[in-house]
Amino acid sequence: MASEEQRFPIIRPPRGQVAAEATTYVNGVAITVSPWDFCLMFSRAIPTEPLADDPEAQLGQGRREVPLQGEVVQRIVMSPEHAKAMATQLAENVAMYEDEFGPIPQPRADPKANGEQK
C-alpha cells in the first residue's frame, strides 16, 4: 500500500516561478462540505471606519466594534482526499512555525457570538 506522501506528492514550485497574481491576502475562510468535495471560500474583510481617530483602538486598549466590509476573493474546491492532505500539511507547518517562533495566540472569543452577556 502506498504511503500518504506517495499518494499525495508535495509539489513546491521553484522560487520565482509563482505569478504575482497568484498571491492574495485573506483573513477569513468559510468551508462547506459534501460527500464529493470540500469548498473553501477565502475572504478579505476591511474596516469601513478608520481607527486613526480612536487612540484606544490604536494602542490595543479597550474594544470597540468596527463595521467590516468583506468579499470572497477566492473559492477553492477540492476532493476530500486532497482536503485531508492539505490539513495534514498545514498542521505540520503550523507546528514548525511554533517551534521556531513560539505559540500562535488564539483570538479572543467574542462573547456575543456565543450568546454570552458581558
Rosetta silent file (secondary structure, phi, psi, omega in degrees, C-alpha in Angstrom):
SEQUENCE: MASEEQRFPIIRPPRGQVAAEATTYVNGVAITVSPWDFCLMFSRAIPTEPLADDPEAQLGQGRREVPLQGEVVQRIVMSPEHAKAMATQLAENVAMYEDEFGPIPQPRADPKANGEQK
SCORE:     score description
SCORE:     0.000 S_00000001
   1 L     0.000  136.941 -177.123    0.000    0.000    0.000 S_00000001
   2 L   -74.437  143.298  177.727    1.348    3.456   -0.929 S_00000001
   3 L   -72.329  166.356  179.407    2.212    5.883    1.832 S_00000001
   4 H   -57.378  -42.470 -179.140    0.366    9.180    2.195 S_00000001
   5 H   -67.256  -33.460  178.353    3.332   11.071    0.704 S_00000001
   6 H   -71.497  -37.672 -179.663    3.486    8.740   -2.299 S_00000001
   7 H   -73.269  -34.522 -178.330   -0.247    9.092   -2.936 S_00000001
   8 L  -126.620   77.999 -177.311   -0.240   12.873   -2.474 S_00000001
   9 L   -62.733  146.463  178.096    3.162   14.192   -3.521 S_00000001
  10 L   -85.170  122.957 -179.817    4.110   17.642   -2.283 S_00000001
  11 L  -106.993  118.240  178.616    4.580   20.000   -5.203 S_00000001
  12 L  -119.347  113.446  179.522    6.723   23.029   -4.477 S_00000001
  13 L   -67.186  145.571  176.594    7.299   25.436   -7.369 S_00000001
  14 L   -59.233  149.151  179.056   10.854   26.727   -7.706 S_00000001
  15 L   -54.068  138.876  176.808   11.429   30.171   -6.197 S_00000001
  16 L    85.025   -0.950 -178.299   10.462   32.990   -8.512 S_00000001
  17 L  -107.286   15.329  175.975    8.094   30.895  -10.624 S_00000001
  18 L  -103.481  123.918 -178.655    4.848   31.859   -8.902 S_00000001
  19 L   -62.779  143.979  179.760    2.988   34.637  -10.687 S_00000001
  20 H   -57.654  -32.926 -179.717    2.371   37.772   -8.631 S_00000001
  21 H   -68.101  -16.490 -178.619   -1.358   37.405   -9.333 S_00000001
  22 H   -77.775   -9.424 -178.324   -1.288   34.055   -7.510 S_00000001
  23 L  -100.823  122.700 -179.848   -0.721   35.806   -4.168 S_00000001
  24 L  -136.394  131.503  175.848   -3.825   37.075   -2.376 S_00000001
  25 L   -82.510  131.570  175.041   -4.150   38.238    1.241 S_00000001
  26 L  -133.025  152.651  176.415   -7.148   36.751    3.077 S_00000001
  27 L  -134.233   20.350  176.036   -8.261   36.976    6.692 S_00000001
  28 E  -160.018  154.782  176.165  -11.290   34.712    6.694 S_00000001
  29 E  -148.451  139.200  172.217  -12.492   31.387    5.334 S_00000001
  30 E  -117.437  135.864 -176.082  -15.847   29.632    5.163 S_00000001
  31 E  -122.293  130.121  172.817  -15.835   25.894    4.497 S_00000001
  32 E  -122.067  150.875 -178.454  -18.653   23.777    3.131 S_00000001
  33 E  -132.268  154.306  171.152  -18.520   20.039    2.525 S_00000001
  34 L  -139.985  174.058  178.138  -20.402   17.419    0.573 S_00000001
  35 L   -61.060  -19.363 -173.461  -19.723   13.716    0.101 S_00000001
  36 L  -104.771  -24.945 -176.358  -17.755   14.613   -3.040 S_00000001
  37 L  -158.061  166.198  172.259  -15.814   17.771   -2.223 S_00000001
  38 E  -111.877  136.522  176.913  -14.709   20.488    0.164 S_00000001
  39 E  -118.764  120.197  178.199  -15.286   24.099   -0.819 S_00000001
  40 E  -108.508  117.601  178.732  -13.095   26.757    0.816 S_00000001
  41 E  -106.656  104.223 -178.155  -14.280   30.335    0.276 S_00000001
  42 E   -85.796  136.441 -177.618  -11.482   32.683    1.253 S_00000001
  43 E  -131.164  161.318  175.968  -12.472   36.236    2.086 S_00000001
  44 E  -128.491  125.902  178.909  -10.878   39.530    2.927 S_00000001
  45 E  -118.118  137.190  178.574  -12.621   41.927    5.288 S_00000001
  46 E  -127.640  148.587  178.252  -11.542   45.502    5.889 S_00000001
  47 E   -63.381  142.209  176.985  -12.820   48.079    8.406 S_00000001
  48 L   -93.389   -5.540  176.009  -15.284   50.561    6.960 S_00000001
  49 L  -124.438  137.402  178.199  -14.303   53.167    9.563 S_00000001
  50 L   -69.314  146.954  176.367  -10.780   54.418   10.140 S_00000001
  51 L   -94.223   -2.357 -175.645   -9.220   53.693   13.528 S_00000001
  52 L   -59.138  -29.540 -178.777   -6.935   56.717   13.288 S_00000001
  53 L   -90.173    8.157 -177.775   -9.328   58.812   15.393 S_00000001
  54 L  -123.125   89.646 -176.243   -9.518   56.191   18.166 S_00000001
  55 H   -59.107  -34.236  179.223   -6.313   56.220   20.269 S_00000001
  56 H   -64.701  -40.355  179.426   -7.525   53.340   22.483 S_00000001
  57 H   -67.096  -36.949 -179.805   -8.069   51.096   19.459 S_00000001
  58 H   -64.196  -36.911 -176.715   -4.634   52.033   18.108 S_00000001
  59 L   -89.481    1.629  179.937   -2.949   51.031   21.353 S_00000001
  60 L    78.087   11.327  179.099   -4.927   47.809   21.666 S_00000001
  61 L   -95.367  148.555  179.915   -6.732   49.137   24.722 S_00000001
  62 L    67.087  176.875  179.820  -10.449   48.818   25.038 S_00000001
  63 L  -150.128  122.518  175.456  -12.503   47.097   22.445 S_00000001
  64 L  -129.150  148.102  179.769  -14.931   48.632   20.072 S_00000001
  65 L   -77.479  132.430  178.480  -16.845   47.050   17.265 S_00000001
  66 L  -117.398  124.399  178.565  -15.747   48.230   13.861 S_00000001
  67 L   -61.393  137.438 -179.801  -18.035   47.584   10.904 S_00000001
  68 E  -114.836  147.303  172.363  -16.356   45.356    8.322 S_00000001
  69 E  -117.965  124.146 -175.812  -16.892   45.082    4.619 S_00000001
  70 E  -126.617  162.246  177.060  -15.879   41.741    3.181 S_00000001
  71 E  -150.095  146.475  173.725  -15.759   39.911   -0.095 S_00000001
  72 E   -75.717  122.810 -177.942  -14.948   36.386   -1.226 S_00000001
  73 E  -104.495  -16.970  177.639  -11.674   36.721   -3.117 S_00000001
  74 E  -157.851  137.508  177.108  -11.052   33.067   -3.962 S_00000001
  75 E  -120.690  121.751 -178.842  -13.109   29.889   -3.991 S_00000001
  76 E  -117.150  127.893  177.461  -11.201   26.598   -3.944 S_00000001
  77 E  -117.450  130.987 -179.659  -12.949   23.250   -4.446 S_00000001
  78 E  -144.725  163.459  178.810  -11.076   20.002   -3.779 S_00000001
  79 L   -70.176  158.288  175.884  -11.682   16.325   -3.125 S_00000001
  80 H   -57.062  -36.522  179.126  -11.943   15.084    0.469 S_00000001
  81 H   -64.223  -42.729  177.857   -8.602   13.291   -0.007 S_00000001
  82 H   -67.805  -37.745  178.435   -6.867   16.490   -1.076 S_00000001
  83 H   -62.445  -41.070  179.656   -8.502   18.416    1.778 S_00000001
  84 H   -67.327  -41.384  177.270   -7.179   15.886    4.294 S_00000001
  85 H   -62.804  -40.489  178.656   -3.684   16.015    2.779 S_00000001
  86 H   -65.714  -40.747  178.981   -3.781   19.837    2.906 S_00000001
  87 H   -62.113  -39.944  178.198   -4.944   19.781    6.547 S_00000001
  88 H   -63.444  -47.258  179.673   -2.036   17.486    7.423 S_00000001
  89 H   -62.548  -41.837  179.806    0.471   19.746    5.667 S_00000001
  90 H   -63.462  -44.443  179.165   -0.996   22.862    7.300 S_00000001
  91 H   -61.917  -41.867  178.329   -0.829   21.285   10.781 S_00000001
  92 H   -63.877  -40.472 -179.821    2.793   20.251   10.211 S_00000001
  93 H   -70.646  -36.185  175.314    3.730   23.747    9.032 S_00000001
  94 H   -63.062  -42.988  178.823    1.974   25.412   11.974 S_00000001
  95 H   -61.687  -43.057  178.216    3.914   23.110   14.333 S_00000001
  96 H   -63.843  -41.236  178.038    7.217   24.024   12.628 S_00000001
  97 H   -60.069  -47.626 -178.017    6.342   27.730   12.837 S_00000001
  98 H   -67.610  -32.289  175.162    5.534   27.460   16.553 S_00000001
  99 H   -62.212  -37.504 -176.880    8.741   25.513   17.200 S_00000001
 100 H   -86.473  -39.989 -172.032   10.723   28.371   15.703 S_00000001
 101 H  -112.841   -4.826 -178.555    8.724   31.457   16.716 S_00000001
 102 L    98.426  170.191 -175.997    6.630   30.363   19.694 S_00000001
 103 L   -60.792  143.221  174.128    2.922   29.644   20.107 S_00000001
 104 L   -86.537  120.991 -178.856    0.441   31.397   17.874 S_00000001
 105 L   -69.207  143.110  175.452   -2.118   33.085   20.144 S_00000001
 106 L   -82.646  141.562  176.427   -5.751   32.210   19.595 S_00000001
 107 L   -62.632  148.664  176.460   -8.085   35.171   19.019 S_00000001
 108 L   -64.878  140.856  177.231  -10.282   36.041   21.970 S_00000001
 109 L   -71.066  140.223  176.806  -13.752   34.570   21.679 S_00000001
 110 L   -84.064  113.793 -177.709  -16.438   37.144   21.042 S_00000001
 111 L   -56.024  -32.745 -178.794  -18.950   36.740   23.930 S_00000001
 112 L   -67.837  -32.513 -179.455  -21.778   37.909   21.655 S_00000001
 113 L   -67.091  -27.487 -179.387  -21.033   35.112   19.160 S_00000001
 114 L   -97.601    5.700  179.522  -21.613   32.515   21.880 S_00000001
 115 L    78.011   10.460  179.886  -24.771   34.165   23.206 S_00000001
 116 L   -84.238  156.511  176.089  -22.979   35.243   26.405 S_00000001
 117 L  -102.684  145.143  176.678  -23.526   38.587   28.074 S_00000001
 118 L   -78.213    0.000    0.000  -20.688   40.909   29.008 S_00000001
